[in-house]
Structures are given as structure tokens and as C-alpha cells.
């Protein structure tokens, strides 16, 4: 149940069209048991964001069943499948009867249902082309959360003039997501240029001493720029949710 449905239910109770016990049952249940998974159908009511399906390790049948359950609970908005490679996405499509599917092969993401209107602007900045999949995941999730999204790619600190050329785009952002691997220095550089919420995403891109993203993670946690929040390694999803929530709060978009 989303907030609009909860409001309609409470209005019906207040008007006498629905009795209290029936309404209580709808509000308390909050999940659907599929046998192999218990689907949180009321997360959107609590947080504004429906539950998202993490695709890695799931079969196409499992992912499709969860997406179908969530789409039924949230018919007015998109539900997401993340970390879904081409094989999983193709398998899921064969098990879904919805014609309303949005897919991003770079992000390894898929959305079922209508994307919300765009409000505000999230700018997703990535250091190098190799960081693209994580940046694409952040952008896809932010867009599915109702934000307008602009990507600025390949502006790492090894060529800082490329970042400075994008200054006008950064200035128009409500929230900035900065994705970088290797030395992870880009968020500090961007953080010195903008005064809006900034979430940094370390990636596992880099040679051996990058330790699979640990080096950029520590760099970002030790950023000398104030106001930098940091997600886990390769967690474009978490950054996209963060950015969409910021934009919705600023512009009053639908929860």
C-alpha cells in the first residue's frame, strides 16, 4: 500500500464506508508470502520508496514473481529489479505480462510500471568510463524515484579541466552523486565546487592496491570537503535512492 491508498482507506473509514477492523487488517498485514520470499508491500507507505528486487542470485521465475507482487501492490508506479544481467533480464521478461517495462543494459536494471513525472535535478558524475555501470545504476534508480537526471561522465581528477567545464551543470543540481574508483579523489573536488547534498560512491575499479574499492572508500570517508556522504562500494542503488529522496523533499514530488 502506498500513501495515496492509505489516505483513501482512512477517508473511507472516516466516512463510514469501511469498518475499522477491515481497515486494520489492510494496514497490519504489510507483506505477501510467496513461499520463497516475503514481500514488503508497505515499504512505500513508510519510506516513499517501494521495495526493490535485488536480482543477483535469483532465478528469473523468482524475480518475476516478486516484481508481479510489487506491481500489484503499487500499480501507479514503477517497481525495480537491480543487479540483473542480460540473461536474468531476458528471463524475467518472458515471465511478465506487463507491456510497461523500462530497461537499462548499462545499469543492469529493469523497471516494471510507469515512471513518475520528473521533478528537480540529480547530476550523476563519474570519474571514468569504467565507472559507468555504477553511475548508470544510480541514475536509473534516481529517475525511477521521480527525479530528473543528468549524467556527466569521464571527468576524473587526472584531467580536472573536464570537470570545470561542467560547472554550469553542477550549479543547477539539487543533489549530486559522484562515482569514482582508483584513488577516489573526485568527490572532494566536486564537493569544493557545490553547496548541495553530495553522495559519493566508491567503485571496485582499479589496480591491486585499490583493494576492490576499499582505497577509494577510505579516501571518500576522509574527504576534506564538508558535506560528503558515502555509500558502500559499487552501491549506485543506495546513492540513487538518497538523491531521489533529496529531490522529492526539495520539490514536493510524489512519495
TIFI-845729 format. One line per field, with one value per residue: residue in three letters; chain; x, y, z of N, C-alpha, C, O in turn. Coordinates in steps of 0.2 Angstrom, whole numbers. Atoms other than C-alpha are relative to their C-alpha. Example, Ala and Ser with C-alpha at 12.3 -4.5 7.8 and 13.67 -1.06 7.14 Angstrom:
% residues 2
type c(ala_ser)
mol c(A_A)
n_xx c(4_-4)
n_yy c(-6_-6)
n_zz c(0_-1)
ca_xx c(62_68)
ca_yy c(-22_-5)
ca_zz c(39_36)
c_xx c(4_-4)
c_yy c(6_5)
c_zz c(0_3)
o_xx c(9_-1)
o_yy c(5_11)
o_zz c(3_4)
END
This chain:
% residues 255
type c(unk_unk_unk_unk_unk_unk_unk_unk_unk_unk_unk_unk_unk_unk_unk_unk_unk_unk_unk_unk_unk_unk_unk_unk_unk_unk_unk_unk_unk_unk_unk_unk_unk_unk_unk_unk_unk_unk_unk_unk_unk_unk_unk_unk_unk_unk_unk_unk_unk_unk_unk_unk_unk_unk_unk_unk_unk_unk_unk_unk_unk_unk_unk_unk_unk_unk_unk_unk_unk_unk_unk_unk_unk_unk_unk_unk_unk_unk_unk_unk_unk_unk_unk_unk_unk_unk_unk_unk_unk_unk_unk_unk_unk_unk_unk_unk_unk_unk_unk_unk_unk_unk_unk_unk_unk_unk_unk_unk_unk_unk_unk_unk_unk_unk_unk_unk_unk_unk_unk_unk_unk_unk_unk_unk_unk_unk_unk_unk_unk_unk_unk_unk_unk_unk_unk_unk_unk_unk_unk_unk_unk_unk_unk_unk_unk_unk_unk_unk_unk_unk_unk_unk_unk_unk_unk_unk_unk_unk_unk_unk_unk_unk_unk_unk_unk_unk_unk_unk_unk_unk_unk_unk_unk_unk_unk_unk_unk_unk_unk_unk_unk_unk_unk_unk_unk_unk_unk_unk_unk_unk_unk_unk_unk_unk_unk_unk_unk_unk_unk_unk_unk_unk_unk_unk_unk_unk_unk_unk_unk_unk_unk_unk_unk_unk_unk_unk_unk_unk_unk_unk_unk_unk_unk_unk_unk_unk_unk_unk_unk_unk_unk_unk_unk_unk_unk_unk_unk_unk_unk_unk_unk_unk_unk_unk_unk_unk_unk_unk_unk_unk_unk_unk_unk_unk_unk)
mol c(A_A_A_A_A_A_A_A_A_A_A_A_A_A_A_A_A_A_A_A_A_A_A_A_A_A_A_A_A_A_A_A_A_A_A_A_A_A_A_A_A_A_A_A_A_A_A_A_A_A_A_A_A_A_A_A_A_A_A_A_A_A_A_A_A_A_A_A_A_A_A_A_A_A_A_A_A_A_A_A_A_A_A_A_A_A_A_A_A_A_A_A_A_A_A_A_A_A_A_A_A_A_A_A_A_A_A_A_A_A_A_A_A_A_A_A_A_A_A_A_A_A_A_A_A_A_A_A_A_A_A_A_A_A_A_A_A_A_A_A_A_A_A_A_A_A_A_A_A_A_A_A_A_A_A_A_A_A_A_A_A_A_A_A_A_A_A_A_A_A_A_A_A_A_A_A_A_A_A_A_A_A_A_A_A_A_A_A_A_A_A_A_A_A_A_A_A_A_A_A_A_A_A_A_A_A_A_A_A_A_A_A_A_A_A_A_A_A_A_A_A_A_A_A_A_A_A_A_A_A_A_A_A_A_A_A_A_A_A_A_A_A_A_A_A_A_A_A_A_A_A_A_A_A_A)
n_xx c(4_-3_3_6_4_1_4_7_3_2_6_6_2_3_6_4_1_-4_-1_-7_-4_-2_-6_-6_-3_-4_-6_-5_-3_-6_-4_3_-4_0_-3_-7_-2_5_0_2_5_2_-6_1_4_-4_-6_1_-3_2_-6_-3_-2_-7_1_-5_1_7_2_5_6_1_0_6_5_-1_2_8_3_-1_4_7_1_-1_2_-1_-7_-4_-4_-6_-5_-7_-5_3_-3_4_3_6_5_4_5_6_5_4_5_4_5_0_-3_-3_-7_-5_-6_-6_-5_-6_1_2_6_6_6_7_5_-1_-5_4_-2_-6_0_-7_-6_-6_-6_-4_-7_-5_-6_-3_5_1_5_6_5_2_3_7_4_2_4_7_4_2_5_6_3_3_-5_-3_-7_-5_-6_-6_-4_-7_-3_-4_-5_-6_0_5_4_6_5_2_4_7_2_7_4_0_3_7_2_3_-4_-5_-3_-6_-2_-7_-4_-7_-2_6_-1_4_5_-3_-1_7_3_-2_3_7_3_6_-1_-4_-1_-6_1_-6_0_-5_-5_-7_-5_0_-1_7_3_7_4_-1_-4_4_5_-3_-2_6_1_-5_0_-1_5_6_7_0_3_-3_3_-5_-3_4_7_4_7_1_-1_5_5_-2_1_8_3_-2_4_7_1_-1_5_7_2_4_-4)
n_yy c(-6_-6_-5_-2_5_0_-6_2_4_-3_-4_5_1_-6_-1_6_5_6_1_-1_7_1_-5_3_6_-2_-4_4_5_-3_4_5_6_4_6_-1_-7_-4_-7_-6_-4_-7_-4_-7_-4_-2_-3_-3_4_7_4_1_7_1_5_5_6_2_3_-4_1_-3_-7_-2_1_-6_-6_0_-1_-7_-4_0_-4_-7_0_-7_-2_5_4_0_6_-2_5_6_0_0_7_-1_-5_3_5_-4_-2_6_2_-6_-1_-7_-3_-6_1_-4_4_-3_5_-3_0_6_-1_0_-3_3_-5_-7_-4_-6_-6_-2_-6_-1_2_3_0_6_-1_6_-1_3_4_6_-1_-1_4_-2_-7_1_3_-5_-4_3_0_-7_-2_4_-3_-6_-6_-1_3_-2_3_-3_6_0_-6_2_-6_0_-5_-4_-5_3_-2_-8_-2_2_-4_-2_6_1_-6_0_6_1_5_2_6_1_7_1_5_-1_-4_-3_-7_-5_-3_-6_-5_-2_-3_-7_-5_-1_-1_5_7_4_7_3_7_3_6_5_-1_-2_5_4_-4_-3_5_1_-6_-2_-7_-5_-1_-3_-7_-4_-1_-5_-5_-7_-4_2_2_6_6_5_6_6_1_2_0_-5_1_-4_-7_-2_-1_-6_-6_-1_-2_-7_-4_0_-5_-7_-2_2_6_5_5)
n_zz c(0_0_-4_3_-2_-7_-1_2_-5_-6_1_0_-7_-3_3_-2_6_-2_-7_-3_0_7_1_-4_3_6_-2_-4_4_3_4_4_0_6_-1_0_-2_-3_4_-4_4_-3_-1_2_-5_-5_3_6_6_0_-1_6_1_1_4_0_-4_1_6_3_-3_-6_1_3_-5_-4_4_1_-7_-2_5_-2_-6_2_7_3_1_2_-5_3_-1_0_0_4_6_6_0_-5_3_5_-3_-3_5_2_-6_-1_5_0_6_-3_-3_2_-1_2_0_-3_-8_-2_-3_4_-3_2_-2_3_-4_-2_3_-3_-4_-2_4_-3_5_-2_3_0_1_6_4_-4_-5_3_-2_-7_1_3_-5_-4_4_1_-6_-1_4_-3_-6_2_1_7_-1_6_-2_3_0_1_-2_-6_-2_4_5_-4_4_2_-5_0_6_-2_-6_0_-1_-7_-4_1_-4_-7_-3_4_-1_3_0_2_-3_0_-6_-3_-2_3_-5_-3_5_1_-6_-1_5_-1_-7_0_-3_5_-3_3_1_2_4_0_6_-2_0_-6_-7_-1_-4_2_-2_-7_0_1_-6_-5_2_-1_-7_-3_5_-4_1_-5_3_4_-3_4_0_0_6_6_-2_3_-2_-6_2_4_-5_-4_4_1_-6_0_5_-2_-5_3_5_-1_5_-3_-4)
ca_xx c(0_6_2_-12_-20_-18_-26_-41_-43_-43_-55_-67_-66_-69_-84_-91_-89_-76_-76_-61_-57_-57_-45_-34_-32_-26_-14_-6_-3_10_18_14_21_27_34_52_51_41_37_36_21_20_38_32_19_33_48_40_50_43_54_66_71_90_92_109_107_88_81_70_55_58_62_47_36_42_40_22_18_25_17_1_3_9_0_3_22_37_45_63_75_93_109_101_112_106_102_91_83_78_71_61_53_47_38_30_14_17_20_26_45_59_77_94_108_122_114_109_92_74_58_40_26_25_40_34_35_52_55_71_88_101_118_127_146_158_176_180_171_174_163_149_139_138_134_120_113_112_105_91_86_85_75_63_61_55_70_76_93_108_124_142_154_173_178_191_204_218_211_202_198_185_176_177_169_154_152_136_128_133_127_109_109_98_109_125_131_149_155_174_186_205_211_193_198_184_170_182_185_166_162_173_163_145_134_121_119_133_134_150_150_167_169_179_188_207_223_228_232_214_209_192_186_192_205_193_180_193_198_180_177_192_186_192_177_162_145_150_140_147_139_146_157_148_132_124_107_109_115_101_88_97_97_78_73_83_74_57_59_65_52_37_37_25_32)
ca_yy c(0_17_34_38_21_23_41_34_20_31_43_28_24_42_42_25_16_4_-3_-1_-20_-21_-6_-13_-29_-20_-9_-23_-36_-27_-41_-55_-73_-81_-96_-92_-74_-62_-46_-30_-22_-7_0_14_19_20_27_33_20_3_-12_-16_-33_-37_-48_-57_-75_-75_-86_-77_-85_-79_-61_-61_-67_-53_-40_-45_-45_-27_-21_-27_-18_-2_-1_18_17_8_-7_-10_-25_-21_-31_-41_-46_-48_-67_-63_-48_-58_-72_-60_-53_-70_-72_-54_-50_-31_-21_-7_-11_0_-7_-1_-13_-2_-1_-19_-13_-15_-6_-13_0_19_30_45_63_71_84_93_88_75_76_59_62_48_48_36_26_10_18_19_4_10_28_21_11_27_37_24_22_41_43_29_38_53_64_72_65_72_62_70_56_54_69_61_72_66_79_92_104_92_94_113_113_105_118_125_108_106_123_118_102_98_84_77_59_56_39_35_21_20_35_41_59_66_68_80_90_91_95_110_117_114_118_104_87_76_57_48_31_21_8_-8_-1_0_-10_-21_-8_-1_-17_-19_-2_-1_13_24_21_26_42_47_44_55_68_86_93_95_88_72_57_40_24_6_0_-1_4_15_9_17_33_34_32_45_58_55_57_74_80_75_84_100_100_91_76_62_50)
ca_zz c(0_-4_4_-8_-5_14_13_3_15_30_22_19_37_42_30_37_20_28_45_57_58_39_38_52_43_27_37_48_35_25_16_4_7_-9_-1_-6_-1_10_0_10_1_13_12_1_14_27_16_0_-10_-14_-10_-24_-31_-29_-44_-41_-35_-40_-54_-67_-60_-43_-49_-60_-46_-34_-47_-51_-32_-30_-46_-40_-23_-32_-49_-51_-51_-56_-46_-49_-52_-49_-52_-66_-80_-98_-95_-80_-88_-103_-92_-82_-97_-103_-86_-86_-95_-92_-108_-97_-95_-95_-96_-95_-100_-94_-76_-76_-71_-76_-71_-72_-72_-76_-71_-61_-68_-66_-53_-49_-55_-49_-58_-58_-61_-65_-65_-79_-92_-81_-68_-80_-74_-56_-62_-73_-59_-48_-62_-66_-48_-46_-61_-55_-39_-48_-51_-67_-70_-80_-81_-83_-87_-88_-78_-66_-57_-69_-81_-69_-83_-89_-73_-73_-90_-82_-68_-75_-75_-57_-51_-57_-46_-31_-27_-34_-35_-38_-43_-44_-41_-41_-29_-26_-26_-37_-23_-14_-30_-33_-15_-16_-30_-25_-9_-12_-4_-12_-10_-15_-22_-22_-36_-37_-52_-50_-49_-35_-21_-24_-15_-24_-20_-2_-6_-14_0_13_3_2_20_24_11_16_8_20_17_8_12_6_1_1_-13_-30_-22_-35_-30_-12_-20_-32_-18_-7_-22_-26_-8_-8_-24_-18_-2_-11_-24_-16_-28_-25_-11)
c_xx c(4_-4_-7_-5_-2_-5_-7_-3_-2_-6_-6_-2_-3_-8_-5_-1_4_0_7_3_2_6_6_3_5_7_5_3_7_5_-4_5_0_3_8_2_-6_0_-3_-4_-1_6_-1_-4_5_6_-1_4_-2_6_2_3_8_1_6_-2_-8_-1_-5_-7_-1_0_-6_-6_0_-2_-7_-3_1_-4_-7_-2_1_-1_2_7_5_3_6_3_7_5_-2_4_-4_-4_-6_-5_-5_-5_-6_-5_-4_-5_-5_-5_-1_3_4_7_5_7_6_6_6_-1_-1_-6_-6_-6_-7_-5_2_5_-4_3_7_-1_7_5_5_5_4_7_4_7_3_-6_-1_-5_-7_-6_-3_-4_-7_-5_-3_-5_-7_-4_-3_-6_-7_-3_-3_4_2_7_4_7_6_5_7_3_5_5_7_-1_-6_-3_-6_-6_-2_-4_-7_-3_-7_-5_-1_-3_-8_-3_-4_4_5_2_6_3_8_3_7_2_-6_0_-6_-6_3_1_-7_-3_3_-3_-8_-2_-6_2_4_1_5_-1_7_-2_6_5_7_5_0_0_-7_-4_-8_-4_1_4_-4_-6_4_2_-7_-3_4_0_1_-5_-6_-6_0_-2_3_-4_5_3_-5_-8_-4_-7_-1_1_-6_-6_1_-2_-8_-3_2_-5_-7_-2_1_-6_-7_-3_-4_5_-1)
c_yy c(6_6_2_-5_0_6_-2_-5_3_5_-4_-2_6_1_-6_-5_-6_0_0_-7_-2_4_-2_-5_2_4_-4_-5_2_-4_-6_-6_-4_-7_0_7_3_7_5_5_7_4_7_4_3_5_5_-3_-7_-5_-2_-7_0_-6_-6_-6_-2_-3_5_-1_3_8_2_0_6_6_1_1_8_4_0_5_8_1_7_2_-6_-4_-2_-7_2_-6_-6_0_-2_-7_1_5_-3_-6_3_2_-5_-2_6_1_8_3_6_-1_4_-3_4_-5_2_-1_-7_0_-1_2_-3_5_7_4_7_6_2_6_1_-2_-3_0_-6_1_-6_2_-2_-4_-7_1_0_-4_2_7_-1_-3_6_5_-3_0_7_2_-4_2_7_6_1_-1_3_-4_4_-6_2_7_-1_6_-1_5_5_5_-3_1_7_2_-2_4_3_-5_-1_5_-1_-6_1_-4_-3_-7_-1_-7_0_-6_2_5_3_7_5_3_6_6_3_4_7_5_1_0_-4_-6_-4_-7_-3_-7_-3_-6_-5_1_2_-6_-3_4_4_-5_-1_5_2_7_6_1_4_7_4_1_5_6_7_5_-1_-2_-6_-6_-6_-7_-6_-1_-2_1_6_0_5_7_3_1_6_7_1_2_8_4_0_4_7_2_-3_-5_-5_-5_-7)
c_zz c(0_4_-3_2_7_1_-2_5_7_-1_-1_7_3_-2_2_-6_2_7_3_-1_-7_-2_3_-4_-6_2_3_-4_-3_-4_-3_0_-6_1_1_3_3_-2_4_-5_3_1_-3_4_6_-3_-6_-6_1_1_-7_0_-1_-4_1_5_-1_-7_-3_2_6_-1_-3_5_5_-3_-1_7_1_-5_1_6_-2_-8_-3_-1_-1_6_-4_1_-1_-1_-4_-7_-6_0_5_-2_-5_3_3_-5_-3_5_2_-5_0_-6_2_3_-2_2_-2_1_3_8_2_4_-4_5_-3_3_-2_4_2_-4_3_3_2_-5_5_-6_3_-4_1_-2_-7_-3_4_6_-2_3_7_0_-3_5_5_-4_-1_6_2_-4_2_6_-1_-2_-7_1_-6_2_-3_1_-2_1_6_1_-4_-6_3_-4_-3_5_1_-5_1_6_-1_1_8_4_0_4_6_4_-5_2_-3_1_-3_3_0_6_3_2_-3_5_3_-5_-1_6_1_-5_1_8_1_3_-5_3_-5_-1_-2_-4_1_-6_2_0_7_7_1_4_-1_2_7_0_-2_5_6_-2_1_7_4_-5_4_-2_4_-4_-5_4_-5_1_0_-7_-6_1_-3_2_6_-2_-4_5_4_-4_-1_6_1_-4_2_6_-2_-4_1_-5_4_4_-3)
o_xx c(9_-9_-11_-11_-8_-9_-12_-9_-8_-10_-12_-8_-8_-12_-11_-5_3_2_11_9_8_11_11_9_10_12_11_9_12_10_-9_11_-5_4_11_8_-12_5_-8_-1_-4_6_1_-3_4_8_3_3_-1_12_-1_5_10_0_4_-4_-9_3_-8_-11_-6_-4_-9_-10_-6_-6_-10_-8_-4_-6_-10_-7_-1_4_2_9_2_4_6_2_8_3_-2_3_-10_-10_-12_-11_-11_-10_-11_-11_-10_-10_-9_-3_-5_9_8_7_6_7_6_8_9_4_-1_-7_-6_-6_-7_-6_8_5_-8_8_8_-4_11_4_8_4_7_7_4_8_6_-11_-7_-7_-11_-11_-9_-9_-12_-11_-9_-10_-12_-10_-8_-10_-12_-9_-5_1_2_10_2_9_6_7_9_6_5_7_11_5_-11_-9_-11_-11_-8_-8_-11_-8_-10_-10_-6_-6_-11_-9_-2_4_3_3_7_4_9_2_9_1_-6_-4_-7_-7_-1_-1_-8_-6_0_-2_-11_2_-10_8_3_3_4_-3_9_-6_11_9_7_2_-4_-4_-8_-10_-12_-10_-1_3_-4_-7_1_1_-6_-5_2_5_-1_-6_-8_-7_-5_1_4_-6_11_1_-9_-12_-6_-10_-6_-3_-8_-10_-4_-5_-10_-8_-3_-8_-10_-7_-3_-8_-12_-9_-4_10_2)
o_yy c(7_4_3_-3_0_6_0_-4_2_6_-2_-2_5_3_-5_-10_-12_5_-2_-6_-4_2_-2_-6_-1_3_-3_-6_-1_-1_-8_-5_-7_-10_-1_8_2_11_5_8_11_9_12_10_9_10_9_-2_-10_-3_-2_-10_3_-12_-11_-5_-7_-1_9_4_6_11_7_4_9_10_6_5_11_9_5_8_12_2_7_7_-11_-1_-3_-11_5_-12_-12_5_-3_-7_-2_3_-3_-6_0_2_-4_-5_5_1_10_1_9_-1_5_-5_8_-7_-2_-3_-8_-3_0_1_-3_7_8_3_9_6_1_11_-3_-4_0_-2_-6_1_-9_6_1_-6_-10_-4_1_-2_2_8_2_-1_6_7_0_1_8_5_-1_1_10_12_-4_0_2_-3_7_-8_7_10_3_10_4_7_5_7_1_2_9_6_1_2_3_-4_-2_3_2_-8_6_-4_-4_-8_1_-9_3_-8_8_2_5_9_10_9_11_12_9_9_10_11_6_-2_-2_-8_-4_-8_-3_-10_-2_-10_-3_-4_7_-12_-1_2_7_-3_-1_4_8_11_11_7_8_12_9_6_8_10_8_10_-7_0_-6_-8_-5_-9_-5_3_-7_-1_11_6_9_12_9_6_10_11_7_7_12_9_5_8_11_8_-1_-5_-5_-7_-12)
o_zz c(4_6_1_3_9_6_1_6_9_4_2_8_7_1_0_-5_-1_11_-1_-2_-8_-5_1_-4_-8_-1_3_-3_0_-6_-1_-2_-8_-4_6_4_1_0_6_-9_-1_4_0_4_8_1_-7_-12_6_-1_-12_5_-6_-2_-1_10_1_-12_0_3_8_2_-1_5_7_0_0_7_3_-3_0_7_2_-11_-9_-3_-1_11_-10_6_-7_1_-2_-11_-5_-2_3_-2_-6_0_3_-4_-4_3_6_-11_-4_-8_-2_9_-8_8_-6_6_7_11_8_9_-10_11_-9_9_-5_11_-2_-7_9_1_3_-10_9_-11_8_-10_7_-7_-10_0_4_8_2_4_8_3_-1_4_6_-1_-1_6_4_-2_1_7_4_-3_-11_6_-12_8_-9_7_-6_-3_10_-4_-4_-9_0_-3_-4_3_1_-5_-2_9_4_4_11_9_4_4_10_10_-11_8_-10_6_-8_9_1_12_9_6_0_4_5_-3_-1_5_5_-4_-2_12_5_3_-11_9_-11_4_-8_-3_3_-7_7_0_11_11_6_7_4_3_9_4_2_7_8_2_3_9_9_-4_10_1_5_-9_-9_9_-10_6_1_-12_-5_-3_0_1_6_1_-3_4_5_-2_-1_5_3_-2_1_6_1_-3_-2_-6_10_1_0)
END
